[in-house]
C-alpha cells in the first residue's frame, strides 16, 4: 500500500494492523477448510462402504434372479410333462369309454338276439 503524501509504502503497523490480526482469520478459515475436508473424507468413506454393500446386494440379487430363471425353466418343463401325461390320460379315457360303449352295444345286440330267440321258442312251444 502507498501513502498518497510521499508515495512511500505504508506498513501494516502504520495502519494499526498487526501481523497476528491479519493472519488469524486466514488460519481460522484454513482450520474450517481442514475440518470440511476431514468431514468430506469421512463421507466418502461411508459412501464407499455403502457402495460395497450395494454391490454385494446386487450380486445376491443376480444370483437370486438366476435361480428363479432356473426354477421357472424347471416348472415349465414339469408343466409340459404334466400336460403330455394329461393328454395321454384323456386319450386313454376316451378309448376306454368308447370300448365300454362298443361292448355295451354288443351286449345290447346279443340281448336283443336272445330276446328274439326266446320269443320264437315261446311261440314254438
Backbone as ProteinMPNN parsed JSONL, in Angstrom:
{"seq_chain_A": "XXXXXXXXXXXXXXXXXXXXXXXXXXXXXXXXXXXXXXXXXXXXXXXXXXXXXXXXXXXXXXXXXXXXXXXXXXXXXXXXXXXXXXXXXXXXXXXXXXXXXXXXXXXXXXXXXXXXXXXXXXXXX", "coords_chain_A": {"N_chain_A": [[0.844, -1.164, 0.0], [0.389, 2.285, -0.626], [1.211, 5.501, 0.536], [-0.476, 8.477, -0.025], [0.758, 10.952, 0.322], [3.632, 10.933, 0.269], [4.351, 8.899, -1.416], [5.484, 6.599, -0.286], [5.718, 3.208, 0.768], [3.175, 1.932, 2.931], [3.242, 0.499, 6.086], [1.892, -2.412, 7.749], [1.781, -2.02, 10.471], [1.668, 0.722, 10.627], [-0.85, 1.11, 9.746], [-2.25, 0.139, 11.824], [-2.686, -2.486, 12.086], [-1.778, -5.563, 13.183], [0.453, -8.217, 12.363], [-0.482, -10.605, 13.373], [-3.237, -10.158, 13.68], [-3.89, -9.961, 11.051], [-3.233, -12.452, 9.956], [-4.598, -14.343, 11.525], [-7.447, -14.613, 10.815], [-7.095, -15.924, 8.404], [-5.888, -18.356, 9.165], [-7.987, -19.331, 10.68], [-9.937, -19.737, 8.74], [-8.556, -21.664, 7.242], [-8.451, -23.738, 9.13], [-11.192, -24.319, 9.308], [-11.62, -25.191, 6.7], [-9.959, -27.46, 6.663], [-11.364, -29.002, 8.499], [-13.716, -29.314, 7.046], [-12.693, -30.771, 4.873], [-11.865, -33.096, 6.226], [-14.345, -33.988, 7.095], [-15.549, -34.426, 4.614], [-13.897, -36.498, 3.673], [-14.582, -38.462, 5.493], [-17.289, -38.769, 4.825], [-16.985, -39.677, 2.178], [-15.721, -42.102, 2.695], [-17.832, -43.436, 4.022], [-19.655, -43.506, 1.935], [-18.28, -45.179, 0.167], [-18.367, -47.545, 1.626], [-21.139, -47.935, 1.651], [-21.54, -48.227, -1.123], [-20.127, -50.611, -1.566], [-21.721, -52.328, -0.078], [-24.062, -52.149, -1.589], [-23.152, -53.271, -3.967], [-22.692, -55.899, -3.106], [-25.316, -56.63, -2.497], [-26.412, -56.425, -5.063], [-25.041, -58.477, -6.402], [-26.034, -60.67, -4.981], [-28.748, -60.423, -5.614], [-28.573, -60.86, -8.357], [-27.763, -63.516, -8.352], [-30.034, -64.622, -7.162], [-31.936, -64.024, -9.143], [-30.964, -65.581, -11.257], [-31.346, -68.113, -10.121], [-34.124, -68.101, -9.895], [-34.772, -68.014, -12.628], [-33.825, -70.521, -13.392], [-35.508, -72.119, -11.809], [-37.996, -71.412, -12.91], [-37.654, -72.425, -15.474], [-37.478, -75.147, -14.849], [-40.044, -75.534, -13.779], [-41.569, -74.991, -16.074], [-40.766, -77.096, -17.713], [-41.685, -79.252, -16.145], [-44.417, -78.65, -16.231], [-44.932, -78.957, -18.975], [-44.429, -81.709, -19.185], [-46.439, -82.698, -17.485], [-48.689, -81.816, -18.887], [-48.475, -83.338, -21.186], [-48.78, -85.903, -20.077], [-51.396, -85.638, -19.108], [-52.805, -85.318, -21.521], [-52.338, -87.834, -22.693], [-53.676, -89.409, -20.799], [-56.289, -88.453, -21.092], [-56.797, -89.277, -23.727], [-56.594, -92.048, -23.376], [-58.685, -92.453, -21.562], [-60.807, -91.668, -23.174], [-60.615, -93.68, -25.114], [-61.188, -95.909, -23.48], [-63.826, -95.309, -22.701], [-65.075, -95.414, -25.189], [-64.613, -98.108, -25.772], [-66.122, -99.316, -23.738], [-68.656, -98.39, -24.484], [-68.86, -99.604, -27.006], [-68.783, -102.271, -26.205], [-71.064, -102.329, -24.637], [-72.994, -101.853, -26.603], [-72.658, -104.145, -28.109], [-73.457, -106.065, -26.257], [-76.091, -105.262, -26.001], [-77.018, -105.881, -28.552], [-76.659, -108.656, -28.521], [-78.363, -109.31, -26.409], [-80.794, -108.496, -27.488], [-80.935, -110.275, -29.595], [-81.049, -112.663, -28.13], [-83.5, -112.251, -26.856], [-85.228, -112.295, -29.074], [-84.902, -114.963, -29.872], [-85.878, -116.232, -27.604], [-88.513, -115.39, -27.696], [-89.299, -116.532, -30.088], [-88.971, -119.236, -29.433], [-90.864, -119.405, -27.423], [-93.17, -119.021, -28.908], [-93.061, -121.253, -30.428], [-93.394, -123.25, -28.595]], "CA_chain_A": [[0.0, 0.0, 0.0], [1.187, 3.513, -0.712], [0.678, 6.695, 1.174], [-0.624, 9.478, -1.085], [1.57, 12.14, 0.582], [5.018, 10.863, -0.174], [4.471, 7.691, -2.216], [6.246, 5.555, 0.388], [4.822, 2.139, 1.194], [2.664, 2.01, 4.29], [3.347, -0.806, 6.732], [0.699, -2.844, 8.477], [1.812, -1.373, 11.79], [1.21, 2.09, 10.464], [-2.304, 1.067, 9.587], [-2.817, -0.32, 13.085], [-2.986, -3.912, 11.961], [-0.613, -6.393, 13.448], [0.521, -9.414, 11.524], [-1.33, -11.629, 14.005], [-4.634, -9.861, 13.341], [-4.037, -10.165, 9.62], [-3.099, -13.88, 9.627], [-5.533, -15.148, 12.318], [-8.63, -15.026, 10.044], [-6.676, -16.886, 7.376], [-5.747, -19.654, 9.838], [-9.327, -19.771, 11.073], [-10.551, -20.287, 7.517], [-7.856, -22.911, 6.912], [-8.915, -24.765, 10.077], [-12.535, -24.718, 8.88], [-11.469, -25.964, 5.459], [-9.432, -28.772, 7.044], [-12.497, -29.724, 9.095], [-14.604, -29.684, 5.936], [-12.026, -31.843, 4.123], [-11.952, -34.291, 7.065], [-15.75, -34.427, 7.039], [-15.759, -34.978, 3.276], [-13.219, -37.796, 3.614], [-15.422, -39.386, 6.265], [-18.47, -39.031, 3.993], [-16.55, -40.515, 1.053], [-15.516, -43.444, 3.248], [-19.15, -44.032, 4.244], [-20.237, -43.775, 0.618], [-17.604, -46.37, -0.353], [-18.927, -48.691, 2.352], [-22.489, -48.111, 1.126], [-21.419, -48.769, -2.482], [-19.742, -52.014, -1.457], [-22.912, -53.056, 0.356], [-24.962, -52.198, -2.747], [-22.59, -54.259, -4.895], [-22.954, -57.227, -2.535], [-26.755, -56.883, -2.684], [-26.633, -56.639, -6.494], [-24.552, -59.816, -6.719], [-27.01, -61.599, -4.39], [-29.965, -60.348, -6.43], [-28.269, -61.534, -9.621], [-27.804, -64.966, -8.077], [-31.444, -64.964, -6.945], [-32.609, -63.978, -10.442], [-30.549, -66.776, -11.999], [-32.019, -69.264, -9.511], [-35.524, -68.025, -10.306], [-34.841, -68.412, -14.037], [-33.678, -71.976, -13.405], [-36.738, -72.687, -11.253], [-39.063, -71.225, -13.896], [-37.385, -73.415, -16.525], [-37.858, -76.458, -14.319], [-41.508, -75.548, -13.709], [-42.081, -75.093, -17.442], [-40.529, -78.472, -18.144], [-42.639, -80.089, -15.403], [-45.754, -78.364, -16.751], [-45.018, -79.617, -20.278], [-44.529, -83.145, -18.926], [-47.771, -82.966, -16.941], [-49.652, -81.619, -19.977], [-48.352, -84.525, -22.039], [-49.406, -87.017, -19.343], [-52.84, -85.38, -19.09], [-53.312, -85.607, -22.862], [-52.359, -89.299, -22.853], [-54.74, -89.949, -19.943], [-57.57, -88.123, -21.731], [-56.951, -90.182, -24.876], [-56.837, -93.393, -22.837], [-60.04, -92.436, -21.016], [-61.703, -91.664, -24.341], [-60.579, -95.034, -25.686], [-61.901, -96.803, -22.557], [-65.258, -95.011, -22.804], [-65.522, -95.961, -26.483], [-64.626, -99.573, -25.659], [-67.301, -99.664, -22.932], [-69.834, -98.147, -25.307], [-68.902, -100.674, -28.011], [-69.118, -103.513, -25.511], [-72.477, -102.205, -24.256], [-73.78, -102.027, -27.829], [-72.553, -105.566, -28.465], [-74.322, -106.788, -25.311], [-77.481, -104.944, -26.358], [-77.332, -106.67, -29.749], [-76.79, -110.057, -28.103], [-79.581, -109.405, -25.6], [-81.933, -108.439, -28.416], [-80.924, -111.555, -30.311], [-81.564, -113.665, -27.177], [-84.934, -111.999, -26.671], [-85.915, -112.792, -30.283], [-84.898, -116.437, -29.824], [-86.81, -116.657, -26.563], [-89.861, -115.154, -28.218], [-89.53, -117.558, -31.127], [-89.165, -120.512, -28.702], [-92.165, -119.363, -26.729], [-94.205, -119.228, -29.921], [-92.974, -122.619, -30.872], [-93.874, -124.099, -27.511]], "C_chain_A": [[0.898, 1.239, 0.0], [0.436, 4.655, -0.043], [0.615, 7.774, 0.094], [0.327, 10.666, -0.924], [2.963, 12.016, -0.005], [5.328, 9.615, -0.987], [5.384, 6.643, -1.611], [5.272, 4.463, 0.785], [4.434, 2.305, 2.652], [2.735, 0.61, 4.872], [2.046, -1.126, 7.433], [0.635, -2.176, 9.836], [1.307, 0.054, 11.696], [-0.304, 2.146, 10.305], [-2.993, 0.584, 10.854], [-3.198, -1.791, 13.036], [-1.711, -4.672, 12.241], [-0.677, -7.601, 12.542], [-0.388, -10.503, 12.068], [-2.794, -11.406, 13.635], [-4.9, -10.124, 11.86], [-4.073, -11.657, 9.284], [-4.141, -14.748, 10.344], [-6.78, -15.534, 11.523], [-8.288, -16.048, 8.954], [-6.535, -18.279, 7.992], [-7.105, -20.216, 10.25], [-10.041, -20.397, 9.866], [-9.899, -21.59, 7.106], [-8.301, -24.041, 7.833], [-10.312, -25.264, 9.684], [-12.47, -25.583, 7.621], [-10.93, -27.364, 5.746], [-10.529, -29.634, 7.656], [-13.465, -30.187, 8.018], [-14.017, -30.837, 5.133], [-12.102, -33.153, 4.906], [-13.361, -34.868, 7.011], [-16.06, -35.051, 5.681], [-15.104, -36.349, 3.129], [-14.039, -38.854, 4.351], [-16.652, -39.773, 5.434], [-18.129, -39.943, 2.815], [-16.329, -41.953, 1.524], [-16.842, -44.155, 3.479], [-19.822, -44.38, 2.928], [-19.601, -45.021, 0.012], [-18.151, -47.625, 0.315], [-20.321, -48.985, 1.821], [-22.455, -48.718, -0.277], [-21.04, -50.243, -2.459], [-20.931, -52.865, -1.022], [-23.907, -53.208, -0.788], [-24.465, -53.242, -3.74], [-22.847, -55.673, -4.406], [-24.423, -57.601, -2.746], [-27.048, -57.163, -4.154], [-26.188, -58.037, -6.905], [-25.553, -60.852, -6.217], [-28.295, -61.608, -5.213], [-29.753, -61.033, -7.776], [-28.324, -63.043, -9.459], [-29.249, -65.424, -7.89], [-32.217, -64.995, -8.267], [-32.245, -65.21, -11.262], [-31.221, -68.03, -11.456], [-33.489, -69.282, -9.909], [-35.693, -68.447, -11.765], [-34.741, -69.93, -14.157], [-34.955, -72.645, -12.912], [-37.904, -72.565, -12.231], [-38.882, -72.221, -15.045], [-37.802, -74.811, -16.1], [-39.378, -76.585, -14.261], [-42.128, -75.694, -15.099], [-41.92, -76.516, -17.963], [-41.51, -79.427, -17.46], [-44.059, -79.888, -15.924], [-45.947, -79.053, -18.1], [-45.187, -81.125, -20.121], [-45.923, -83.494, -18.421], [-48.853, -82.791, -18.011], [-49.651, -82.825, -20.9], [-49.025, -85.73, -21.378], [-50.921, -86.852, -19.339], [-53.456, -85.719, -20.444], [-53.394, -87.109, -23.102], [-53.481, -89.919, -22.028], [-56.121, -89.665, -20.536], [-57.832, -89.031, -22.922], [-57.284, -91.596, -24.415], [-58.258, -93.487, -22.293], [-61.061, -92.459, -22.152], [-61.77, -93.041, -24.983], [-61.361, -96.0, -24.807], [-63.408, -96.58, -22.621], [-65.814, -95.576, -24.107], [-65.608, -97.476, -26.422], [-65.833, -100.02, -24.845], [-68.581, -99.469, -23.737], [-69.982, -99.257, -26.346], [-69.328, -101.986, -27.378], [-70.599, -103.499, -25.106], [-73.374, -102.419, -25.457], [-73.795, -103.486, -28.24], [-73.452, -106.388, -27.554], [-75.794, -106.541, -25.62], [-77.914, -105.769, -27.568], [-77.545, -108.133, -29.38], [-78.072, -110.258, -27.31], [-80.82, -109.38, -26.494], [-82.059, -109.745, -29.192], [-81.478, -112.663, -29.413], [-83.077, -113.502, -26.971], [-85.745, -112.497, -27.871], [-85.994, -114.312, -30.264], [-85.903, -116.947, -28.775], [-88.249, -116.494, -27.044], [-90.214, -116.197, -29.253], [-89.759, -118.906, -30.48], [-90.509, -120.541, -27.998], [-93.302, -119.581, -27.718], [-94.224, -120.686, -30.362], [-93.559, -123.535, -29.793], [-95.337, -123.835, -27.428]], "O_chain_A": [[2.001, 1.236, 0.546], [-0.791, 4.739, -0.069], [1.589, 7.956, -0.636], [0.671, 11.321, -1.908], [3.421, 12.917, -0.708], [6.501, 9.319, -1.217], [6.001, 5.87, -2.344], [4.118, 4.751, 1.105], [5.223, 2.746, 3.487], [2.334, -0.357, 4.225], [1.214, -0.253, 7.681], [-0.443, -1.806, 10.301], [0.603, 0.534, 12.584], [-0.947, 3.123, 10.691], [-4.221, 0.623, 10.935], [-3.962, -2.267, 13.875], [-0.685, -4.443, 11.601], [-1.735, -7.955, 12.023], [-0.999, -11.244, 11.298], [-3.508, -12.356, 13.315], [-6.016, -10.471, 11.475], [-4.851, -12.082, 8.43], [-4.529, -15.791, 9.818], [-7.154, -16.706, 11.55], [-9.093, -16.921, 8.63], [-6.999, -19.265, 7.42], [-7.339, -21.422, 10.177], [-10.666, -21.452, 9.975], [-10.579, -22.52, 6.672], [-8.506, -25.169, 7.383], [-10.586, -26.463, 9.72], [-13.182, -26.58, 7.501], [-11.383, -28.34, 5.149], [-10.624, -30.83, 7.381], [-13.971, -31.308, 8.064], [-14.73, -31.767, 4.755], [-12.37, -34.206, 4.326], [-13.545, -36.08, 6.896], [-16.744, -36.072, 5.598], [-15.684, -37.256, 2.532], [-14.172, -39.988, 3.892], [-17.011, -40.948, 5.35], [-18.881, -40.862, 2.492], [-16.702, -42.904, 0.837], [-16.974, -45.339, 3.171], [-20.478, -45.416, 2.811], [-20.297, -45.836, -0.593], [-18.372, -48.642, -0.342], [-20.659, -50.141, 1.567], [-23.241, -49.613, -0.589], [-21.567, -51.036, -3.239], [-21.132, -53.972, -1.521], [-24.523, -54.262, -0.946], [-25.256, -54.008, -4.29], [-23.183, -56.553, -5.198], [-24.741, -58.73, -3.12], [-27.848, -58.046, -4.464], [-26.878, -58.709, -7.671], [-25.884, -61.799, -6.93], [-28.863, -62.668, -5.478], [-30.65, -61.709, -8.279], [-28.857, -63.756, -10.309], [-29.644, -66.477, -8.392], [-33.047, -65.877, -8.488], [-33.111, -65.817, -11.892], [-31.621, -68.907, -12.22], [-34.041, -70.336, -10.222], [-36.643, -69.153, -12.103], [-35.477, -70.551, -14.925], [-35.431, -73.611, -13.509], [-38.704, -73.49, -12.371], [-39.859, -72.792, -15.53], [-38.396, -75.562, -16.873], [-39.937, -77.613, -14.644], [-43.096, -76.433, -15.277], [-42.831, -77.068, -18.579], [-42.092, -80.298, -18.105], [-44.819, -80.849, -16.045], [-46.989, -79.658, -18.349], [-45.982, -81.746, -20.827], [-46.524, -84.469, -18.872], [-49.828, -83.542, -18.033], [-50.706, -83.279, -21.342], [-49.748, -86.483, -22.031], [-51.651, -87.822, -19.544], [-54.517, -86.342, -20.503], [-54.382, -87.606, -23.642], [-54.16, -90.838, -22.486], [-57.011, -90.515, -20.494], [-58.953, -89.503, -23.112], [-58.147, -92.26, -24.99], [-58.955, -94.474, -22.529], [-62.055, -93.183, -22.093], [-62.846, -93.513, -25.35], [-62.118, -96.824, -25.319], [-64.183, -97.536, -22.598], [-66.902, -96.151, -24.123], [-66.549, -98.072, -26.947], [-66.499, -100.99, -25.206], [-69.489, -100.299, -23.673], [-71.074, -99.788, -26.55], [-70.135, -102.725, -27.942], [-71.296, -104.508, -25.213], [-74.401, -103.089, -25.354], [-74.824, -104.005, -28.671], [-74.135, -107.303, -28.015], [-76.631, -107.439, -25.527], [-79.028, -106.291, -27.609], [-78.482, -108.774, -29.856], [-78.784, -111.244, -27.503], [-81.767, -110.139, -26.288], [-83.161, -110.247, -29.413], [-82.269, -113.495, -29.856], [-83.823, -114.479, -26.92], [-86.828, -113.058, -27.699], [-87.03, -114.887, -30.6], [-86.647, -117.904, -28.99], [-89.093, -117.362, -26.82], [-91.341, -116.691, -29.273], [-90.636, -119.656, -30.909], [-91.199, -121.56, -27.978], [-94.286, -120.25, -27.401], [-95.279, -121.261, -30.631], [-94.184, -124.539, -30.136], [-96.023, -124.419, -26.59]]}, "name": "protein", "num_of_chains": 1, "seq": "XXXXXXXXXXXXXXXXXXXXXXXXXXXXXXXXXXXXXXXXXXXXXXXXXXXXXXXXXXXXXXXXXXXXXXXXXXXXXXXXXXXXXXXXXXXXXXXXXXXXXXXXXXXXXXXXXXXXXXXXXXXXX"}
